[in-house]
Amino acid sequence: MNSRERFLETMRFGAIDRVPLFKEGIREEVLDAWQIPDNDLAQLFCYDGREEIDPDLYSPLDVTRLPPNRQGLRAFRDSLDANDSKRLPENWREQARDWKDSQHVVMLDVHEGLFLTLRVKAAESFQRAIYLITDYPQFVRQVLEIQSDFATKVAERVLKEVAVEAAIFGEPVASSHGPLISPRTYRELVLPSYQPILDVLHKYRVETIIFRTYANARLLLPAVVKAGFNCLWANERQLPVMDYLDIRREFGRDLRLIGGVDLDALHQDETAITRELDRVLPPLLAGGGYVPLLDGRVREDVPFERYSYYRRELEARLQG
């Protein structure tokens, strides 16, 4: 099986030769600290090919500084032109041809979530966003609808030319203590705006709809699944509340899973890595619909020897 076929069948709970082995996001500064070129990693470890199509979905405007009225909505709408060629990746025609014929897994980023739509970047803009959500919820609702209409059109431009294996909704909406807005507000204000995007994904038969989130978004998951998301990719998880074993027990086959291996084990020792893999892999692999991966970005404080041990142990368990 190639990487594309392997991923599709995994997400379908089908028959596979082995579970996909995706590459962790390892930045150049980490590779420099390890003194390992990126192409050497591909020679040392087994990685299934995976690429993300990442269109520019941002408005240049800070929504939290716009007047919360028709004038502000008009300015926001005018800042988002789905027909602008700059919204698609560079060298789009060439890349689209490559993706069209790719045997790799191709995923499409379709939304950056509530707070990035509002252009929250730091504590001050977060505070303004919370006041906006509280005092002008109808304005925020309309902003989200405009963003969704724009993102839907961009997604359709891509999907007319490239068949993708999954779509990703980024949603950094939680802290270690829980969601930064109430589950009710998220359910009633945010999720309805995603429906047009979900509809176009279904139109083009995109089977796996990924909710990629961070920290502790557990209280949002029931509504997220009900809205039509069928895969969770949780990063920087807050354990034990975001533990994948517990999430799988609650949602079963309604929620495929990507990630779930605690990065903190790599900050300890080989025994901790072995213990984490032995805890997570057997039950999740037995249930299917699971792609194991670290739940956070590998940084310079992880020695290469420890990362290498983790990858070799992971491969041995999946290929043995």
N, C-alpha and C positions, 0 to 999 in steps of 0.2 A: 504494500500500500504506500502511496505517496503521502506527504504531510496533509494535504487537503482532504483526501479520502479518509485518513485516519482520524482527523478532527471531526469531520461530519458524522462518521459512524459512532464516535465516542459520544457526541452530543445527542445522537439518536438512540443511545443505549444499545447499539448494534454490535456486531461481531468485528473485532479488530485484531490485528497482529500484535499490537502493543499500544499502550496509552501514549498520547503525544508528549514529547519532551520539549517544552518551550525554553527559550533562552531568557534568563533574568535581564532586567534593565541594568547594565553595567556601564557607567559613564567613563569617559576618557581618563578622568583624573584617577579613577580606581585602577584602570589598566596601567596607567603610568606608575602608580605606587607599587603595583605588582610586578612591573617591568615585563608585562605580557602583552604583545600586540593582539588586537581583537581577532584577527584572522587565525591566530594560534589557538584561541579558545575553540574555534570550530574544528580544529584538528585534534584537540585533546578530548572533547566531549561530544556526545550525540545531541544535536539540536534539530528539532523539526523547524522547517522554514515558516516564519510568520511575519507578515508585514501589516502595518496600519496605514490606511489612507486617511490623512489628517487635513481636511479642508480648513480654511480660515473661517471660523464661525463667529468671530467676535465683532462687536460694534466698537468703533474707536471712542464712543461716547461713554462717559461715566454716568450711568443711569441714576445713581443716587444723587447726582447734582442737577439733574434735569428738573424743570418744573413739573409737578405731578398732575398735568392737565393735558388737554388736546395738543397744545404746542409741544410739550415734551414728547408725547407719543409720535407726533409727526416727525420730529427731529430724529427720534430713534428709528422709525420706519425708513426714513430717507437715508440713513447710514448703512442700511443692509440691502445690498443689491445682489440677488442670487445669480444674475447673469454676468456679473463682473468676472472676467477670466482669472483675475488675481485670487479669487476665492478658492480655486482648485490648486493642487500642488503644481510646482514648477514642471515644465516639460510634460504637461498633462497628456498630450496625445501619445507621446512615446511611452510614458509610464502606464497609461491605460492599456496599450497593446501588450506590454509586459505582464500586467496583472491579469489581463484577459486569458493569457495562455499559461499562467503560473500554476505550478503544482504545489506551491506554498499555500498556507492559510492566509487569506486576505480578510482583514477586518476594517470596517468603516466607522470612523468617529462621527457621530451624528448630533451630539449635544454635549455642552460643557456644564450643564446643571444650573440650578437656581442662582447661586451666589456669584458664579463667574459670568452669568448673563447680566447680573446687576453690576458687574465689574468690581467686585470686592477683592481687594488686594492686601489689605492690612486692617488693623484693629479699628482705625477711624472710619474707613469705608464700610466695614462690617456693621459698626454701630449705626451709621446712616441707613444701611440696608434694612436693619431690623426696625428702625423707626418708620421707614417707608412701608414695609410689610404690615406693620401694626396700624399706621394711620391712614394709609392709602392702598388698601388691598386691591381695590378695583383697578387702580393704575398699574400695580404690579401684575395683576392677572392679564391685563391688555399687553403689557410689555412681553410677558411670556408667550402670549398668543402670536405677537408679531415675530418674536424670535423663532417660534416653532414653525410658522409659515415660511420664513426664510430658510430655516434648516431643512424643512421638507423639500423645498425646491432644489437646494444644493444636493441633498441626498439623491433626489431623482436624477439630476444631471449625471451623477456618478454611476448610479445603478443602470442607467440606460446603456452604459458602455462596459461596465465591469460587474461580473457576478461575484458577490462577496459571501464569505462563509458565516460572518457574524457582524452585528452592529453593536457599537459601544456607546452607551449613555454615561458620560462622566458625571458623578454627583458627589463632590466634596461638601457634604452637608452636615457632618457630625464631628463631635469632639470625642475625647476619651470617655466623657460622662454620658454621651447620648446625642441625639439629633439636636441641632442648633435652633430648630423651630419645632413646634409640636407636631406629632403625627397627624393630627386632624388638619392643621394648616397645610401640611405637605400633601395630604390626600385630597383636600378640597381646592387648594390654590395651585399647586405645582403639577401634579400628575395629569389632570385633564388636558393641560397644554401639550403634553407629549403625544396625545392620541393621533394627530395628523401624521406625525413621523412614523409611529407604529403602523398606521394604515399603509403608508407607501412602502415600508419594509415588507409587509405582508403581500402587497401587490407584486413585489419583485421576488417573493418567495425566500426571503432571508429568514432562516429557521431559528438561529440563535440570537436572542436579544439580551445583551449583557448590561447589567447594572454594576458599574465599576465605582466603588465607593471606598471610603477611608474611615478608620477609627471605629466608632461604635454606632452603626446605623441600624441596629437590630430592631428597634421598635417600628421602623419604616417598612420592614420586609413584607409583612402580610399584605399591605396595600400595594406594594410594588409588584408582588406576584399576581395579585388580583388584576392589576392594570395591564398585565400582558408580558412582563419581563420573565424570562425563563432561565436565566443564568446569572450567578453572582460571582463577581471578582472583587473580593474585599482585600484592601491593602492596609498595612499598619493597623492591623486588627487589635481591638481591645479584648484581651482574653480575661475570663473564660466566656464572656457573654457572646462574643462573635466566633466561638469555636465551631469549626465546620462539622464536627461530629454531631453536635447538638442541633445545628441548623438542618443537617440532612435528616435527622430524626423528626424534626417538625414539618419539613416541607417535602420530603421524599423526592420523587421523580419530577415534581413540579419545578424544581430549581436545580439546574446543573451547576457545577462548581468549578472555578479556576482558582488555584492558589492553595491557601490553607496550611502551608508548612511554615512554622514559626521561625522567623528570621533570627530571633533572639538565641536560638540554639547555636547559631554560627558565632555568636559572641561568647560562647562558653567553651566547650571542648567536643571531642569526637564522641564521647559517651552521650552527651546531651543531644547531638545530632542523630545518633543511632536511636535513642529513646524516642525522639520526636517522629522520626520516620516510621518506627514500629508502631507508634500510637495512632498515627493519622492514616497511613497508606492502606493497610489491610481492609478496614471496614469501608472506606470510601471507594477504593478500587473494586471491591466486591459488589457495591451498589451500582457502579457504572456512572456515566455522565460526569466524569471527574477528570480534570487535568491538574496534576500536582505541580506546584510552583511555590517559591518563597513568597511570603505575604508582604514583602517590602523591598526597597531598593538596596542592593549590596553597596556598601560604602567602604572607604579606605580603612576603617577600623576592623574589617574582616580580613584576616590573613588569607593569601591565596591558597595555602595548604589546607585551610579549613574549608574554603569553598570547594576546592578540588575533592576533598573527602566527601562532602555532601553530594556533589554531582555524581561521583562514582558509586556511592551507595544508592542513590536514587535510580541510576541506570541499572544497577544490578538487580534491584527489586522489580523493575518494570520489564526487563528483558530476560530475567532468569526463568 
